[in-house]
């Protein structure tokens, strides 16, 4: 890629919405031969020609859902670290559940490597980050509701526990303040002694 920010949307769509041959060509064109791929359900690692495994993962993904709709919500490029952050929404329609359409959202963190000779960026690693309530949509149509309820339940428990155990926080703050005061006092004594002795 000459301009990752402008080109990554086309790359993502080519990986998820094109026939097998174009999908493979996209991976061979934009991924390094030893590129790695990380997803909540699979991981390739990095080894010679590991991008072949990435292609097979994308192929299976397309077989599971012949029709995939992709929306790119935002793109950020950390040029200092050669890293792209791509906010993606998708509609995943598995063939084995004809009336179900999952709407998972993820952030793809894509590490790039710049080739000085060719003056192009290549994908070194792709890490697809999903919240639990998002990736469960692939497996269990109503699962996200259960995860959502579990998250709110744990929020309630956190509020309750914070209210019950606040004396521990108070004690910890007092202990840290006392320790900080002792350190500051010790530093002042050392500075005073050094000043009294002179150079």
Buried (B, 14 or more C-beta within 10 A) or exposed (E): BEEBEEEBBEBBBBBBBBEEEEBBEBBEEBBBEBBBBBBBEBEBEBEEEBBBBBBBBBBEBBEBBEEBBBEBEEBEBEEEEBBBBBBBBBBBBBEEEEEEBBEBBBBBBBBBEBEEEEEBBBBBBBBBBBBEBBBBBBEEBEBBEEBEEEEEEEEEEEEEEEEEEEEEEEEEEEEEEEEEEEEEEEEEEEEEEEEEEEE
